[in-house]
Amino acid sequence: MHGLQQRHLWIMAGIIILVLAIFFWLKPRQSPSVNVEKSNSSAEQNNIISSSIPTNTQSSSLVSQSQQDTQINCQIRLDNSNRLIVNEQTKNCFEYFITQYGEKAIPQIKDDFNRFALENYKEPALSQLTDLWSRYMQYREKLGSLSAPNIDKNDPKYYRTIFASMQNLRKQFFSDYEIQGLFGEEDTYNQYTLNRMDILANKNLDEIEKAQKLKELFNSLPVDWKENLTQLSQLDDLRKLTSDLKARGGSAEELHNMRLNLVGAEATQRLENLDTQRDQWKQRVNEYLSVRDSIQQSSMSDSAKQDAINQLRTEKFNNPQEQARLHTFENVHDQGGKIPY
C-alpha cells in the first residue's frame, strides 16, 4: 500500500509541475557548462572550481535504459575548500536522476544517486550533496500533496496560488541560500510570467496601457533574460493585445499606439508595412474570387468556364507561389469556409 501511495504522490507531483508548464516554455536555455566555469570576478575564479564527471565512472547501472547513450548531466560546483555551491546545475543533476522514474523505482533512484555521489565526491561536499539530495526528494514527493486551487484556470490567481504554495513548501526543506541556488533562475521567469498574466487580465487597462506596462515589465528584466525573451515574449503579447483590440472594434490609431508602446517605432513601422501587404493581398484575392464566381455562374460551357478562370488566375497571379497559395483559398471558398488571409 505504501508503494502505491508513494507512486500516486509522485504522479501528482508531476501533474503540479505540468500545470506550471505555462511558466517555463519561454524559459531561456543556458549554454552547456564546461569543465572550468568563468566568472567576471577574479576572486571568484580563485575560490570556485567546477567538478566534472570522468567518463569512466559512468556505470551503466546508474542510468536507465533510455539514458544509456547520454552522459550524466551533473556539473556540480565546489569552492576551494571542497564545499558544495548550490545553484541551478545542482537541481539539474538531481532532475537527471529523477527523470528515470517509471523505468526505475524511487528507492532505486535514491540509491543510484547516493552511489554516484560516493564514487565522485569527497567530504565535506559528499555529505552536503547527499543531504541536499535527500531533502530535495522529500520536497518533490510533497509536491504531489499540493491541492490545485478552486479557481478558474484562466484567472492568473490560479497560477499565482500554486506558485505561492510551492514557495511555502520549499521553506520546509531548504535554507534561503539553497532556495535561491536551486530555484532562483526558475523563479525569476515565473514571477515575470505571473506579472505578465496580471497585466493582460487587468480589465481596468486598455490595450495601449497594457502595452506600456508590459514594456516596463520587460525592461526590468536582467539583460541576459531580455536577449532570450525579446522575440517570443513580445510576439505573444502582440498577438493577445491585437486580438483583444480588434475584438472590441479598436481604431487603427489605437493599434498603432499599442504597438508603439510595446515594441517601439521601428518594429511598429515593419508591422504596418506587413498590414499593408496583407490588405493588398486580401483585396486581390477577393476581387479574383468575385470574378471567378461570376464566370462559374455564367451560361458558358464547362470547358469555356475553366479556360476563362485559368486566364484570370494567370493575369491576376503570375507568381507560381501565389498561384499555389491561391489554390488553397479557392478550395476553402468553394466549401463555404472562412478564407485564411
Protein Blocks (a to p, Z undefined) as FASTA:
>chain_A
ZZmmmmmmmmmmmmmmmmmmmmmmmpccdddddfbdcdfblklmmmpccddddfklmcfk
lpcfklmmpccdddddddfkopacddfklmmmmmmmmmmgojacfklmmmmmmmmmmmmp
ccfklmmmmmmmmmmmmmmmmmmmpccddbdfklmklmmmmmmmmmmmmmmmpcfklmmm
mmmmmmmmmmmmmmmmmmmmmmkbcfklmmmmmmmmmmmpcfklmmmmmmmmmmmmmmmm
mmmmmmnopafklmmmmmmmmnojklmmmmmmmmmmmmmmmmmmmmmmmmmmmmmmmmbd
fklmmmmmmmmmmmmmmcfklmmmmmmmmmmmmnopacdZZ
